[in-house]
């Protein structure tokens, strides 16, 4: 289990049988950690600037400090606001959210203009072609989490849509539903 905590990006993990949480040193990671997800035996983190890192945690052993191997998997080429990493049907996705200034609305300084979703090739360390459709699936994005669901199993959830939920200044807001790649205001 990995825990993302604290006011300054802190990571720690705990394994079955461990007495305490073990701190993962992320002090040298520029732009910190914005999200973390478990995928195929490893933990993956997304930084605020779009760097995806893999964390391989060794199994229980007799040493005082468990071994954590960290590697940079991929880095986004274009700047986006609050990128996300998510798992969808056994694949790892990188979700980039792009924003525009909204000077007409005094209560909201920006709005989401579009999303780009790419499958992440974790072996080659590269992004595959941009995904244009999610099919019957829908994605929910929070400040530091992302989740994909089968929309046919939930009433009121539209297929092929990204729901952008975020908290700003202690006020929870839900932005309008965004269809993948498009914006509906």
C-alpha positions in Angstrom: 0.0 0.0 0.0 1.3 3.5 -0.9 0.2 6.7 0.8 0.5 10.2 -0.7 0.3 12.6 2.3 1.4 15.9 3.8 1.4 19.5 2.7 4.7 18.9 0.8 4.5 15.8 -1.5 5.3 12.9 0.7 5.1 9.2 -0.2 5.3 6.2 2.1 4.5 2.5 1.7 3.5 -0.4 3.9 3.7 -4.1 3.2 1.9 -6.9 4.9 4.0 -7.8 7.9 5.7 -4.4 8.2 5.5 -2.7 11.6 5.7 0.8 10.2 5.3 2.9 7.1 8.5 3.4 5.1 9.1 6.8 3.7 10.0 7.1 -0.1 12.4 9.9 -0.8 10.9 12.2 -3.4 12.8 15.3 -2.5 14.7 15.3 -5.7 11.6 14.9 -7.9 11.0 18.3 -9.5 7.4 19.4 -9.2 6.5 16.8 -6.7 3.8 14.1 -6.9 0.2 14.9 -7.9 -1.3 11.4 -8.1 -0.4 7.7 -7.6 -1.9 4.5 -8.9 -1.2 0.8 -8.6 -0.8 -1.1 -11.9 0.5 -4.6 -12.6 2.6 -5.0 -9.4 4.1 -1.5 -9.3 3.1 1.9 -8.2 3.1 4.8 -10.7 3.2 8.5 -9.8 2.4 11.5 -11.8 4.1 14.8 -11.1 2.6 18.2 -11.6 4.6 18.7 -14.7 3.7 15.4 -16.4 6.5 13.0 -15.3 5.4 9.5 -14.7 7.6 7.4 -12.4 7.4 3.7 -11.5 8.1 2.4 -8.0 9.0 -1.2 -7.5 8.9 -2.2 -3.9 10.8 -5.3 -2.9 9.0 -8.1 -1.0 9.4 -8.6 2.7 13.1 -9.2 3.6 15.3 -9.2 6.6 17.1 -5.8 6.0 16.2 -2.8 8.1 15.3 -0.7 5.0 13.2 -2.2 2.3 14.4 -1.5 -1.2 12.4 0.8 -3.5 13.5 1.0 -7.1 12.3 4.2 -8.9 12.5 4.9 -12.6 11.3 7.6 -14.9 8.8 6.1 -17.4 7.8 9.0 -19.5 7.6 12.8 -19.5 4.9 14.8 -21.3 6.0 17.1 -24.1 3.3 19.7 -23.8 2.2 21.6 -20.7 -1.1 20.8 -19.2 -2.9 21.6 -16.0 -2.9 18.9 -13.3 -2.1 15.8 -15.4 -3.5 12.5 -14.2 -2.6 8.8 -14.4 -5.3 6.2 -14.4 -5.9 2.5 -15.1 -8.4 1.4 -17.7 -9.1 -2.2 -18.6 -5.6 -3.3 -17.7 -3.8 -0.4 -19.4 -2.2 2.7 -17.9 -3.5 6.1 -19.2 -2.0 9.5 -19.0 -4.7 12.2 -19.0 -3.7 15.8 -19.8 -6.2 18.6 -18.9 -5.8 21.9 -20.7 -7.3 25.1 -19.3 -8.1 28.6 -20.6 -8.5 31.8 -18.7 -12.1 32.7 -17.9 -11.9 36.4 -17.3 -15.7 36.9 -17.8 -16.5 34.9 -14.7 -15.3 36.5 -11.4 -15.8 33.2 -9.5 -13.7 31.0 -11.8 -10.3 32.2 -13.1 -10.1 29.3 -15.6 -12.0 26.5 -17.3 -11.1 23.2 -18.8 -10.9 23.6 -22.6 -10.0 20.0 -23.6 -8.5 16.7 -22.5 -6.0 14.5 -24.2 -5.8 10.8 -23.2 -2.9 8.5 -24.2 -2.2 4.9 -23.3 1.2 4.6 -21.7 3.6 1.9 -22.9 5.4 1.2 -19.6 8.0 -1.1 -21.2 9.2 1.3 -23.9 8.6 4.4 -21.8 6.5 6.2 -24.4 3.0 7.4 -25.1 0.9 5.6 -27.7 -1.4 7.4 -30.1 -4.0 9.7 -28.5 -7.2 8.0 -27.6 -10.2 9.7 -29.2 -13.0 7.6 -27.6 -13.6 5.7 -24.4 -16.5 3.7 -25.7 -18.9 2.7 -22.9 -16.5 3.8 -20.3 -16.4 7.1 -18.4 -13.6 8.8 -16.5 -13.8 10.8 -13.3 -10.9 13.1 -12.5 -10.3 14.7 -9.0 -7.5 16.8 -7.7 -5.1 13.9 -7.3 -7.0 10.8 -8.5 -8.6 9.4 -11.5 -11.1 6.5 -11.9 -12.7 4.8 -14.9 -16.0 3.0 -14.8 -18.4 1.1 -17.1 -21.1 3.8 -17.7 -23.7 1.1 -18.6 -23.8 0.0 -15.0 -24.7 3.4 -13.6 -27.8 5.5 -14.4 -27.1 9.1 -15.3 -23.4 8.5 -16.3 -22.8 9.2 -19.9 -20.5 6.9 -21.9 -17.4 8.3 -23.5 -17.3 11.3 -21.1 -14.8 12.7 -18.7 -16.2 14.1 -15.4 -13.9 16.8 -14.0 -14.3 17.2 -10.2 -12.0 19.4 -8.3 -11.7 21.3 -5.0 -10.5 24.9 -5.0 -10.3 27.2 -2.0 -12.2 24.7 0.2 -15.2 24.9 -2.1 -16.1 21.7 -3.9 -17.1 22.3 -7.5 -18.1 19.9 -10.3 -17.4 21.2 -13.7 -19.7 20.5 -16.6 -19.3 17.1 -18.2 -16.7 17.0 -20.9 -16.9 14.6 -23.8 -13.5 13.2 -24.6 -11.6 15.9 -26.6 -14.6 18.3 -26.8 -16.0 20.8 -24.4 -19.7 21.5 -23.7 -20.5 24.6 -21.7 
